[in-house]
Amino acid sequence: MLLLGACTVTPTSGPASYDIREGQADPKSLPYAYVEVTPRVVDILATNTPRLSTAFKDRGGPSVIRFGIGDIVTVTLFESAAGGLFIPLEAAARPGNFITLPPQAVDNQGNISVPYAGAIPAQGRTAAEVQEAIVAALKDRALEPQAVVALTDQRTSFINVLGEPVGSIRFPASAAGERILDAITRAGLKSPGHDLWVMLERSGRREIVPFGALIYEPRNNIYVRPRDTIFIYSEPQTFLAFGATGSQAASTGGNNRQFSFGAWRISLAEGIGKAGALADLQADPASIFLYRGETREVAQLLGIDCRRYPGPIIPVIYNLNLRDPAGFFLASKFEMRNKDVIYAANALSVDSTKFLSYLRLIIGTAQDPVVAATNVYVLRNTIASATSAIAVTTGSAVGIPIVSP
C-alpha cells in the first residue's frame, strides 16, 4: 500500500496507467472514454477515417446543370410549317421554320418569359425540363411546336477554388463533369506536398482531408458540384509524445515534445518510432495511450455510451498493449491523425524505485545531524586522547609529575 501510494508523491510525466483505466478520480474532470485497441477497433477507425468519399454520399457522375436566378437563357421555337403562331405564310425565304427569342435572364421569381406561353418556371430545372414546359404551353396554339433552350451565360452554377498554394479561380461547372483534382489543376497548384490540406464545402457541410488522400486514395477524388468551394492551405501535421518515450532523443530536446508527420499519413507504430520508441528501463509496453477526439458517430460504432459526453466530439483514450506480440501489427494498421497525443506510462517498478529513492533521501537527510554529532564526539575524544598521550610523553621526558586531564 505504501508503494502504491508513492505514485501520488513522486515526480512523473503523466497519470499512472491504472488511473487511466479506472477513469477519473475527480468527478469535476472532463469525462473521457477508454477503448482498448483491438482488430475490430482498428477496422472501425480505418473505415471511418475522415475522407471525402465517406463524408459526401452523392459520389455519382457529373452533375446535371440546372438553371438559377440570373442565368442567361436563349430559347429557339420551331413549328412544323409556315402559317403557324410564329412563322407567317408570307414570310420570305428563311433557313427554317424557327424563331430565336432574345436572350433573357431567369428573373427573381425563377421564371423566363415565352410569347403566348407566359411565364415558364426555370429555376432548379434542366434545359430539357424547360423545353417540355414550353412545348406543353404552346401545343394548342402553335403548329407542332418544338423548343430548344440553351444556357448562354452561366452565372449561378460556379465552382470556387482558393487558397495560398493555388491561384484562386471561379469557373462555371461543366456538364461533362470535373473531379476535385481537375478543379485544383485549373487553379494552378504551386506546391503539392504532404503538408497541404484540402477542404471541400458543399451545401453547408465541410470536410478536410490531406492532399495525399486525393492522390493515393482515388475514391476521394470525387466529382465537384455546382456551388462547391474548395479551399487549400498548408499546415504541417504534428503529434505530441509524452512519458516514457524517446530515451535516445534526450540530446535533441528531451522526451516530451512535438513531432512532424513528415508524410501525408503515418501509423501509430511509426509515430512511436519517431518519438524515439519506448524507454527500455522506464516504459510499460502494455500501457501505451493515444488521446484523440472522435465524432459521436464513430464513438457509437466503438460501443461508447455517448449520453454522458456533451458536444459533438467525444474525448477517447485508446490503450495499445505492446506486451502482446500482435500489438505491433495493430500499431502498424492504426492510422494517426493530426494533433494526436501519445503517452507512454511508466512501469509500476519505476514509480516504486522513485519512491524508495525519495524515502532514502528523507532518511539520509534526517540522519545527517546525528551523524554530524557523532563525528564531533568522536573527533573530540580523539583529540583528547592525543593530547593526553602527548602530555605523558613530554612529562616523562623532563621529570614533571603527570596530572590526568
PALUMPA-546552 format. One record per residue (C-alpha): x, y, z; residue in three letters. Coordinates in nm, 4 decimals, decimal comma. Layout:
BEGIN
+----------+----------+----------+-----+
!        u !        v !        w !   r !
+----------+----------+----------+-----+
!        X !        Y !        Z ! ala !
...
+----------+----------+----------+-----+
# end
This chain:
BEGIN
+----------+----------+----------+-----+
!        u !        v !        w !   r !
+----------+----------+----------+-----+
!   0,0000 !   0,0000 !   0,0000 ! met !
!   0,2916 !   0,2335 !   0,0746 ! leu !
!   0,4427 !   0,1697 !  -0,2702 ! leu !
!   0,1113 !   0,2204 !  -0,4487 ! leu !
!   0,0562 !   0,5448 !  -0,2628 ! gly !
!   0,4034 !   0,6540 !  -0,3618 ! ala !
!   0,2845 !   0,7318 !  -0,7140 ! cys !
!   0,0986 !   1,0370 !  -0,5833 ! thr !
!   0,4104 !   1,1988 !  -0,4326 ! val !
!   0,6900 !   1,1039 !  -0,6720 ! thr !
!   0,7643 !   1,3078 !  -0,9866 ! pro !
!   0,6181 !   1,1722 !  -1,3124 ! thr !
!   0,5320 !   1,2972 !  -1,6624 ! ser !
!   0,1664 !   1,1927 !  -1,6588 ! gly !
!  -0,1048 !   0,9793 !  -1,4984 ! pro !
!  -0,0488 !   0,6241 !  -1,3873 ! ala !
!  -0,1784 !   0,3548 !  -1,6182 ! ser !
!  -0,4273 !   0,2188 !  -1,3648 ! tyr !
!  -0,5718 !   0,5689 !  -1,3131 ! asp !
!  -0,6421 !   0,5970 !  -1,6872 ! ile !
!  -0,8069 !   0,2553 !  -1,6994 ! arg !
!  -1,0203 !   0,3158 !  -1,3922 ! glu !
!  -1,1423 !   0,6572 !  -1,5065 ! gly !
!  -1,1265 !   0,9994 !  -1,3498 ! gln !
!  -1,0630 !   1,0285 !  -0,9800 ! ala !
!  -1,2025 !   1,3821 !  -0,9815 ! asp !
!  -1,5715 !   1,3939 !  -1,0805 ! pro !
!  -1,5229 !   1,7551 !  -1,1919 ! lys !
!  -1,2701 !   1,6481 !  -1,4516 ! ser !
!  -1,3532 !   1,6233 !  -1,8210 ! leu !
!  -1,5112 !   1,2812 !  -1,8837 ! pro !
!  -1,3448 !   1,0554 !  -2,1379 ! tyr !
!  -1,3994 !   0,7134 !  -2,2892 ! ala !
!  -1,1463 !   0,4326 !  -2,2560 ! tyr !
!  -1,1070 !   0,1966 !  -2,5531 ! val !
!  -0,8625 !  -0,0909 !  -2,5903 ! glu !
!  -0,7079 !  -0,1263 !  -2,9355 ! val !
!  -0,8319 !  -0,4496 !  -3,0915 ! thr !
!  -0,8609 !  -0,5684 !  -3,4527 ! pro !
!  -1,2277 !  -0,4645 !  -3,4525 ! arg !
!  -1,1429 !  -0,1139 !  -3,3289 ! val !
!  -0,8711 !  -0,0744 !  -3,5935 ! val !
!  -1,1138 !  -0,1824 !  -3,8681 ! asp !
!  -1,3818 !   0,0624 !  -3,7486 ! ile !
!  -1,1351 !   0,3519 !  -3,7447 ! leu !
!  -0,9939 !   0,2556 !  -4,0850 ! ala !
!  -1,3383 !   0,2690 !  -4,2457 ! thr !
!  -1,4376 !   0,5909 !  -4,0655 ! asn !
!  -1,1257 !   0,7987 !  -4,1145 ! thr !
!  -1,2284 !   1,1488 !  -4,2330 ! pro !
!  -1,2376 !   1,1203 !  -4,6108 ! arg !
!  -1,4350 !   1,2888 !  -4,8862 ! leu !
!  -1,5530 !   0,9517 !  -5,0131 ! ser !
!  -1,7335 !   0,8810 !  -4,6853 ! thr !
!  -1,8387 !   1,2357 !  -4,5921 ! ala !
!  -2,0292 !   1,3099 !  -4,9132 ! phe !
!  -2,2696 !   1,0399 !  -5,0228 ! lys !
!  -2,3507 !   1,1865 !  -5,3657 ! asp !
!  -2,0427 !   1,0352 !  -5,5275 ! arg !
!  -2,2047 !   0,9723 !  -5,8652 ! gly !
!  -2,1077 !   1,1069 !  -6,2038 ! gly !
!  -2,1190 !   1,4630 !  -6,3365 ! pro !
!  -2,3864 !   1,6940 !  -6,2054 ! ser !
!  -2,6854 !   1,7928 !  -6,4141 ! val !
!  -2,6704 !   2,1673 !  -6,4742 ! ile !
!  -2,9870 !   2,3381 !  -6,3516 ! arg !
!  -3,0888 !   2,6952 !  -6,4107 ! phe !
!  -3,0670 !   2,9524 !  -6,1359 ! gly !
!  -3,1771 !   3,3105 !  -6,0861 ! ile !
!  -2,9607 !   3,5340 !  -6,3038 ! gly !
!  -2,8625 !   3,2747 !  -6,5629 ! asp !
!  -2,8963 !   3,3999 !  -6,9225 ! ile !
!  -3,1121 !   3,1684 !  -7,1322 ! val !
!  -3,1803 !   3,1604 !  -7,5064 ! thr !
!  -3,4984 !   2,9976 !  -7,6414 ! val !
!  -3,5482 !   2,8862 !  -8,0020 ! thr !
!  -3,9023 !   2,7891 !  -8,1109 ! leu !
!  -3,9815 !   2,5608 !  -8,4066 ! phe !
!  -4,3043 !   2,4946 !  -8,5948 ! glu !
!  -4,3745 !   2,2196 !  -8,8473 ! ser !
!  -4,4875 !   2,4600 !  -9,1234 ! ala !
!  -4,5342 !   2,8273 !  -9,2055 ! ala !
!  -4,8600 !   2,9950 !  -9,1194 ! gly !
!  -4,8460 !   2,8985 !  -8,7575 ! gly !
!  -4,8158 !   3,1072 !  -8,4473 ! leu !
!  -4,4590 !   3,2282 !  -8,5018 ! phe !
!  -4,3938 !   3,1672 !  -8,8768 ! ile !
!  -4,6293 !   3,3651 !  -9,1101 ! pro !
!  -4,7310 !   3,2329 !  -9,4553 ! leu !
!  -4,5944 !   3,5360 !  -9,6380 ! glu !
!  -4,2560 !   3,5057 !  -9,4752 ! ala !
!  -3,9617 !   3,5421 !  -9,7087 ! ala !
!  -3,7092 !   3,2721 !  -9,7680 ! ala !
!  -3,5615 !   3,1609 !  -9,4394 ! arg !
!  -3,3312 !   2,8798 !  -9,3235 ! pro !
!  -3,6121 !   2,7019 !  -9,1424 ! gly !
!  -3,9397 !   2,7318 !  -8,9596 ! asn !
!  -3,7983 !   2,8622 !  -8,6346 ! phe !
!  -3,7533 !   3,1821 !  -8,4435 ! ile !
!  -3,4920 !   3,2635 !  -8,1790 ! thr !
!  -3,6028 !   3,4775 !  -7,8888 ! leu !
!  -3,3686 !   3,7415 !  -7,7435 ! pro !
!  -3,1508 !   3,6157 !  -7,4542 ! pro !
!  -3,3132 !   3,6746 !  -7,1190 ! gln !
!  -3,2210 !   3,6242 !  -6,7543 ! ala !
!  -3,4082 !   3,3989 !  -6,5172 ! val !
!  -3,5951 !   3,6535 !  -6,3068 ! asp !
!  -3,6224 !   3,6793 !  -5,9302 ! asn !
!  -3,9280 !   3,4542 !  -5,9338 ! gln !
!  -3,7277 !   3,1894 !  -6,1179 ! gly !
!  -3,9175 !   3,2277 !  -6,4466 ! asn !
!  -3,8443 !   3,3066 !  -6,8091 ! ile !
!  -4,0984 !   3,4614 !  -7,0466 ! ser !
!  -4,2078 !   3,2997 !  -7,3750 ! val !
!  -4,4625 !   3,4782 !  -7,6033 ! pro !
!  -4,8073 !   3,3159 !  -7,5940 ! tyr !
!  -4,6831 !   3,0739 !  -7,3270 ! ala !
!  -4,6401 !   3,3226 !  -7,0451 ! gly !
!  -4,4055 !   3,2738 !  -6,7530 ! ala !
!  -4,2254 !   2,9409 !  -6,7640 ! ile !
!  -4,0639 !   2,8208 !  -6,4369 ! pro !
!  -3,6914 !   2,7693 !  -6,4947 ! ala !
!  -3,5171 !   2,7865 !  -6,1572 ! gln !
!  -3,3961 !   2,4456 !  -6,0470 ! gly !
!  -3,4895 !   2,2880 !  -6,3792 ! arg !
!  -3,2734 !   2,1422 !  -6,6523 ! thr !
!  -3,2857 !   2,2625 !  -7,0139 ! ala !
!  -3,4855 !   1,9557 !  -7,1142 ! ala !
!  -3,7444 !   2,0181 !  -6,8433 ! glu !
!  -3,7876 !   2,3824 !  -6,9500 ! val !
!  -3,8246 !   2,2718 !  -7,3134 ! gln !
!  -4,1032 !   2,0311 !  -7,2175 ! glu !
!  -4,2813 !   2,3065 !  -7,0218 ! ala !
!  -4,2676 !   2,5433 !  -7,3225 ! ile !
!  -4,3973 !   2,2813 !  -7,5637 ! val !
!  -4,6810 !   2,1939 !  -7,3262 ! ala !
!  -4,7829 !   2,5615 !  -7,3040 ! ala !
!  -4,7802 !   2,6103 !  -7,6863 ! leu !
!  -4,9083 !   2,2799 !  -7,8169 ! lys !
!  -5,2680 !   2,4029 !  -7,8533 ! asp !
!  -5,1688 !   2,7271 !  -8,0297 ! arg !
!  -4,8670 !   2,6572 !  -8,2499 ! ala !
!  -4,8144 !   2,4005 !  -8,5278 ! leu !
!  -4,6462 !   2,1014 !  -8,3637 ! glu !
!  -4,4200 !   2,3295 !  -8,1609 ! pro !
!  -4,0708 !   2,2308 !  -8,0500 ! gln !
!  -3,8304 !   2,4257 !  -7,8356 ! ala !
!  -3,4557 !   2,4343 !  -7,7809 ! val !
!  -3,3356 !   2,6017 !  -7,4621 ! val !
!  -2,9673 !   2,6887 !  -7,4203 ! ala !
!  -2,7743 !   2,8332 !  -7,1270 ! leu !
!  -2,5993 !   3,1318 !  -7,2830 ! thr !
!  -2,4310 !   3,2783 !  -6,9749 ! asp !
!  -2,3918 !   3,0644 !  -6,6655 ! gln !
!  -2,3984 !   3,2840 !  -6,3579 ! arg !
!  -2,5056 !   3,0574 !  -6,0706 ! thr !
!  -2,3505 !   2,7118 !  -6,1163 ! ser !
!  -1,9953 !   2,8128 !  -6,0282 ! phe !
!  -1,7136 !   2,6278 !  -5,8534 ! ile !
!  -1,4682 !   2,8200 !  -5,6353 ! asn !
!  -1,1073 !   2,7163 !  -5,5727 ! val !
!  -0,8954 !   2,9337 !  -5,3451 ! leu !
!  -0,6016 !   2,9274 !  -5,1097 ! gly !
!  -0,2409 !   3,0423 !  -5,0914 ! glu !
!  -0,0927 !   2,7301 !  -5,2616 ! pro !
!  -0,3135 !   2,7893 !  -5,5672 ! val !
!  -0,4169 !   3,0760 !  -5,7878 ! gly !
!  -0,7740 !   3,1464 !  -5,6750 ! ser !
!  -1,0255 !   3,0905 !  -5,9517 ! ile !
!  -1,4015 !   3,0788 !  -6,0060 ! arg !
!  -1,5317 !   2,8880 !  -6,3066 ! phe !
!  -1,8676 !   2,7528 !  -6,4239 ! pro !
!  -1,9493 !   2,3891 !  -6,3671 ! ala !
!  -1,9166 !   2,1717 !  -6,6735 ! ser !
!  -2,1873 !   1,9340 !  -6,7896 ! ala !
!  -1,9096 !   1,6851 !  -6,8666 ! ala !
!  -1,8117 !   1,6908 !  -6,5008 ! gly !
!  -1,4851 !   1,7633 !  -6,3224 ! glu !
!  -1,3254 !   1,5989 !  -6,0233 ! arg !
!  -1,1545 !   1,7764 !  -5,7353 ! ile !
!  -0,8065 !   1,7318 !  -5,8788 ! leu !
!  -0,9305 !   1,8706 !  -6,2119 ! asp !
!  -1,0595 !   2,1798 !  -6,0336 ! ala !
!  -0,7324 !   2,2217 !  -5,8432 ! ile !
!  -0,5415 !   2,1865 !  -6,1695 ! thr !
!  -0,7468 !   2,4702 !  -6,3163 ! arg !
!  -0,6433 !   2,6905 !  -6,0257 ! ala !
!  -0,2774 !   2,6031 !  -6,0716 ! gly !
!  -0,1309 !   2,4207 !  -5,7720 ! leu !
!   0,2085 !   2,5669 !  -5,6868 ! lys !
!   0,3474 !   2,3368 !  -5,4194 ! ser !
!   0,1977 !   1,9892 !  -5,3858 ! pro !
!   0,3169 !   1,8152 !  -5,0722 ! gly !
!   0,2263 !   1,6234 !  -4,7579 ! his !
!   0,1681 !   1,9476 !  -4,5641 ! asp !
!  -0,1267 !   2,0537 !  -4,7821 ! leu !
!  -0,4892 !   2,0203 !  -4,6723 ! trp !
!  -0,7996 !   2,0288 !  -4,8910 ! val !
!  -1,1321 !   2,1497 !  -4,7519 ! met !
!  -1,4487 !   2,0859 !  -4,9521 ! leu !
!  -1,7584 !   2,2843 !  -4,8584 ! glu !
!  -2,0873 !   2,1671 !  -5,0047 ! arg !
!  -2,4403 !   2,2571 !  -4,9012 ! ser !
!  -2,3244 !   2,3906 !  -4,5657 ! gly !
!  -2,1093 !   2,0868 !  -4,4822 ! arg !
!  -1,7315 !   2,0902 !  -4,4643 ! arg !
!  -1,4781 !   1,8089 !  -4,4724 ! glu !
!  -1,0994 !   1,8441 !  -4,4531 ! ile !
!  -0,8552 !   1,5806 !  -4,5779 ! val !
!  -0,4819 !   1,5715 !  -4,6520 ! pro !
!  -0,3927 !   1,6402 !  -5,0134 ! phe !
!  -0,2296 !   1,2973 !  -5,0274 ! gly !
!  -0,5705 !   1,1368 !  -4,9706 ! ala !
!  -0,6737 !   1,2605 !  -5,3170 ! leu !
!  -0,3577 !   1,1251 !  -5,4797 ! ile !
!  -0,3125 !   0,7887 !  -5,3101 ! tyr !
!  -0,6800 !   0,7067 !  -5,2494 ! glu !
!  -0,8543 !   0,7710 !  -5,5846 ! pro !
!  -1,2003 !   0,7147 !  -5,4390 ! arg !
!  -1,1635 !   1,0510 !  -5,2602 ! asn !
!  -1,1230 !   1,2332 !  -5,5917 ! asn !
!  -1,4985 !   1,2785 !  -5,6225 ! ile !
!  -1,6859 !   1,4948 !  -5,8713 ! tyr !
!  -1,7327 !   1,8585 !  -5,7797 ! val !
!  -2,0826 !   2,0029 !  -5,7811 ! arg !
!  -2,2124 !   2,3480 !  -5,8711 ! pro !
!  -2,1592 !   2,5981 !  -5,5873 ! arg !
!  -1,8862 !   2,3832 !  -5,4275 ! asp !
!  -1,5966 !   2,5657 !  -5,2621 ! thr !
!  -1,2502 !   2,4099 !  -5,2443 ! ile !
!  -1,0032 !   2,5692 !  -5,0036 ! phe !
!  -0,6377 !   2,4603 !  -4,9997 ! ile !
!  -0,3960 !   2,5572 !  -4,7225 ! tyr !
!  -0,0638 !   2,4467 !  -4,5824 ! ser !
!  -0,0262 !   2,3192 !  -4,2258 ! glu !
!   0,2290 !   2,0593 !  -4,1099 ! pro !
!   0,0722 !   1,7555 !  -3,9469 ! gln !
!   0,2102 !   1,7039 !  -3,5980 ! thr !
!   0,1609 !   1,4923 !  -3,2879 ! phe !
!   0,2805 !   1,5131 !  -2,9286 ! leu !
!   0,4624 !   1,2436 !  -2,7334 ! ala !
!   0,4799 !   1,2353 !  -2,3539 ! phe !
!   0,6005 !   0,9948 !  -2,0915 ! gly !
!   0,8478 !   0,7098 !  -2,1204 ! ala !
!   0,9430 !   0,7632 !  -2,4846 ! thr !
!   1,2481 !   0,8868 !  -2,6681 ! gly !
!   1,5227 !   0,7592 !  -2,4391 ! ser !
!   1,7718 !   0,8101 !  -2,7228 ! gln !
!   1,6236 !   1,1533 !  -2,8090 ! ala !
!   1,7269 !   1,3288 !  -2,4892 ! ala !
!   2,0026 !   1,5140 !  -2,6716 ! ser !
!   1,7514 !   1,6597 !  -2,9173 ! thr !
!   1,5198 !   1,8233 !  -2,6711 ! gly !
!   1,4027 !   1,5596 !  -2,4266 ! gly !
!   1,1223 !   1,3080 !  -2,4272 ! asn !
!   0,8153 !   1,5331 !  -2,4236 ! asn !
!   0,7924 !   1,7298 !  -2,7472 ! arg !
!   0,6177 !   1,7810 !  -3,0775 ! gln !
!   0,6916 !   1,5716 !  -3,3847 ! phe !
!   0,6089 !   1,6257 !  -3,7501 ! ser !
!   0,4491 !   1,3519 !  -3,9585 ! phe !
!   0,6913 !   1,4068 !  -4,2442 ! gly !
!   0,4369 !   1,2322 !  -4,4704 ! ala !
!   0,0700 !   1,2677 !  -4,5515 ! trp !
!  -0,0118 !   0,9626 !  -4,3380 ! arg !
!   0,1687 !   0,7608 !  -4,0689 ! ile !
!   0,0732 !   0,4731 !  -3,8412 ! ser !
!   0,0871 !   0,4614 !  -3,4626 ! leu !
!   0,3916 !   0,2345 !  -3,4875 ! ala !
!   0,5685 !   0,4977 !  -3,6982 ! glu !
!   0,4655 !   0,7674 !  -3,4526 ! gly !
!   0,6159 !   0,5764 !  -3,1599 ! ile !
!   0,9307 !   0,5246 !  -3,3654 ! gly !
!   0,9538 !   0,8970 !  -3,4442 ! lys !
!   0,9229 !   0,9715 !  -3,0722 ! ala !
!   1,2316 !   0,7587 !  -3,0075 ! gly !
!   1,0477 !   0,4333 !  -2,9271 ! ala !
!   0,9921 !   0,3251 !  -2,5665 ! leu !
!   1,2411 !   0,3768 !  -2,2866 ! ala !
!   1,3585 !   0,0240 !  -2,2052 ! asp !
!   1,4160 !   0,0920 !  -1,8331 ! leu !
!   1,1086 !   0,3065 !  -1,7808 ! gln !
!   0,8077 !   0,2307 !  -2,0056 ! ala !
!   0,5317 !  -0,0215 !  -1,9505 ! asp !
!   0,4726 !  -0,1651 !  -2,3022 ! pro !
!   0,1179 !  -0,2650 !  -2,2053 ! ala !
!   0,0304 !   0,0982 !  -2,1262 ! ser !
!   0,0678 !   0,2951 !  -2,4492 ! ile !
!  -0,2148 !   0,5504 !  -2,4681 ! phe !
!  -0,3341 !   0,7699 !  -2,7543 ! leu !
!  -0,5553 !   1,0731 !  -2,6833 ! tyr !
!  -0,7980 !   1,1811 !  -2,9562 ! arg !
!  -1,1386 !   1,3381 !  -3,0087 ! gly !
!  -1,3839 !   1,1270 !  -3,2113 ! glu !
!  -1,7190 !   1,2184 !  -3,3580 ! thr !
!  -2,0290 !   1,0833 !  -3,1893 ! arg !
!  -2,0972 !   0,8583 !  -3,4885 ! glu !
!  -1,7575 !   0,6889 !  -3,4622 ! val !
!  -1,7815 !   0,6693 !  -3,0823 ! ala !
!  -2,1131 !   0,4871 !  -3,1083 ! gln !
!  -1,9615 !   0,2379 !  -3,3519 ! leu !
!  -1,6885 !   0,1755 !  -3,0941 ! leu !
!  -1,9536 !   0,0855 !  -2,8369 ! gly !
!  -1,9204 !   0,4038 !  -2,6286 ! ile !
!  -2,2232 !   0,5289 !  -2,4376 ! asp !
!  -2,2270 !   0,8894 !  -2,5571 ! cys !
!  -2,5008 !   1,0132 !  -2,3258 ! arg !
!  -2,2545 !   1,1288 !  -2,0610 ! arg !
!  -2,0450 !   1,3315 !  -2,3054 ! tyr !
!  -2,1632 !   1,6788 !  -2,4087 ! pro !
!  -2,0877 !   1,8194 !  -2,7512 ! gly !
!  -2,0279 !   1,6611 !  -3,0905 ! pro !
!  -1,6712 !   1,5447 !  -3,0109 ! ile !
!  -1,6111 !   1,2586 !  -2,7657 ! ile !
!  -1,2728 !   1,2509 !  -2,5826 ! pro !
!  -1,1317 !   0,8994 !  -2,6262 ! val !
!  -0,8176 !   0,7393 !  -2,4823 ! ile !
!  -0,7011 !   0,4329 !  -2,6769 ! tyr !
!  -0,4857 !   0,1749 !  -2,4992 ! asn !
!  -0,2335 !  -0,0226 !  -2,7065 ! leu !
!  -0,0784 !  -0,3317 !  -2,5462 ! asn !
!   0,2688 !  -0,3975 !  -2,6885 ! leu !
!   0,3335 !  -0,6827 !  -2,4472 ! arg !
!   0,1120 !  -0,8773 !  -2,6853 ! asp !
!   0,3298 !  -0,9721 !  -2,9857 ! pro !
!   0,0365 !  -0,8964 !  -3,2158 ! ala !
!   0,0206 !  -0,5433 !  -3,0767 ! gly !
!   0,2834 !  -0,4285 !  -3,3249 ! phe !
!   0,0627 !  -0,5400 !  -3,6146 ! phe !
!  -0,2260 !  -0,3397 !  -3,4691 ! leu !
!   0,0008 !  -0,0373 !  -3,4227 ! ala !
!   0,1056 !  -0,0626 !  -3,7887 ! ser !
!  -0,2595 !  -0,0546 !  -3,9029 ! lys !
!  -0,3720 !   0,2161 !  -3,6587 ! phe !
!  -0,3652 !   0,5439 !  -3,8550 ! glu !
!  -0,2619 !   0,8553 !  -3,6653 ! met !
!  -0,4308 !   1,1910 !  -3,7133 ! arg !
!  -0,3159 !   1,5483 !  -3,6874 ! asn !
!  -0,2718 !   1,6695 !  -3,3256 ! lys !
!  -0,2901 !   1,3213 !  -3,1701 ! asp !
!  -0,1189 !   1,2781 !  -2,8320 ! val !
!   0,0844 !   0,9666 !  -2,7466 ! ile !
!   0,1512 !   0,8933 !  -2,3804 ! tyr !
!   0,3672 !   0,6031 !  -2,2609 ! ala !
!   0,3074 !   0,5324 !  -1,8929 ! ala !
!   0,5814 !   0,4295 !  -1,6518 ! asn !
!   0,6057 !   0,0741 !  -1,5281 ! ala !
!   0,4979 !   0,0290 !  -1,1663 ! leu !
!   0,8519 !  -0,0705 !  -1,0693 ! ser !
!   0,9782 !   0,2701 !  -1,1878 ! val !
!   0,7408 !   0,4558 !  -0,9575 ! asp !
!   0,8349 !   0,2246 !  -0,6705 ! ser !
!   1,2044 !   0,2845 !  -0,7349 ! thr !
!   1,1474 !   0,6591 !  -0,7422 ! lys !
!   0,9662 !   0,6400 !  -0,4091 ! phe !
!   1,2390 !   0,4315 !  -0,2469 ! leu !
!   1,4995 !   0,6811 !  -0,3658 ! ser !
!   1,2856 !   0,9615 !  -0,2285 ! tyr !
!   1,2475 !   0,7784 !   0,1023 ! leu !
!   1,6212 !   0,7130 !   0,1163 ! arg !
!   1,6848 !   1,0836 !   0,0664 ! leu !
!   1,4497 !   1,1754 !   0,3522 ! ile !
!   1,6067 !   0,9214 !   0,5873 ! ile !
!   1,9547 !   1,0333 !   0,4898 ! gly !
!   1,8623 !   1,3977 !   0,5491 ! thr !
!   1,7154 !   1,3145 !   0,8900 ! ala !
!   2,0291 !   1,1200 !   0,9904 ! gln !
!   2,2693 !   1,3952 !   0,8911 ! asp !
!   2,2549 !   1,5828 !   1,2321 ! pro !
!   2,3034 !   1,2559 !   1,4233 ! val !
!   2,5970 !   1,1583 !   1,2075 ! val !
!   2,7446 !   1,5055 !   1,2456 ! ala !
!   2,7077 !   1,4980 !   1,6269 ! ala !
!   2,8615 !   1,1523 !   1,6402 ! thr !
!   3,1506 !   1,2658 !   1,4265 ! asn !
!   3,2087 !   1,5677 !   1,6543 ! val !
!   3,2008 !   1,3448 !   1,9656 ! tyr !
!   3,4455 !   1,1012 !   1,8143 ! val !
!   3,6698 !   1,3849 !   1,6994 ! leu !
!   3,6714 !   1,5395 !   2,0491 ! arg !
!   3,7606 !   1,2082 !   2,2114 ! asn !
!   4,0324 !   1,1536 !   1,9569 ! thr !
!   4,1787 !   1,4979 !   2,0225 ! ile !
!   4,1589 !   1,4461 !   2,3987 ! ala !
!   4,3300 !   1,1111 !   2,3788 ! ser !
!   4,6006 !   1,2534 !   2,1581 ! ala !
!   4,6551 !   1,5459 !   2,3965 ! thr !
!   4,6922 !   1,3100 !   2,6968 ! ser !
!   4,9378 !   1,0937 !   2,5146 ! ala !
!   5,1493 !   1,3958 !   2,4177 ! ile !
!   5,1449 !   1,5288 !   2,7762 ! ala !
!   5,2502 !   1,1942 !   2,9293 ! val !
!   5,5291 !   1,1589 !   2,6830 ! thr !
!   5,6577 !   1,5136 !   2,7424 ! thr !
!   5,6303 !   1,4949 !   3,1248 ! gly !
!   5,8194 !   1,1687 !   3,1470 ! ser !
!   6,0957 !   1,3149 !   2,9458 ! ala !
!   6,1539 !   1,6167 !   3,1772 ! val !
!   6,0598 !   1,4539 !   3,5132 ! gly !
!   5,7367 !   1,6543 !   3,5674 ! ile !
!   5,4537 !   1,4821 !   3,7594 ! pro !
!   5,1667 !   1,3976 !   3,5242 ! ile !
!   4,8120 !   1,5065 !   3,6124 ! val !
!   4,5287 !   1,3409 !   3,4267 ! ser !
!   4,3211 !   1,5899 !   3,2252 ! pro !
+----------+----------+----------+-----+
# end
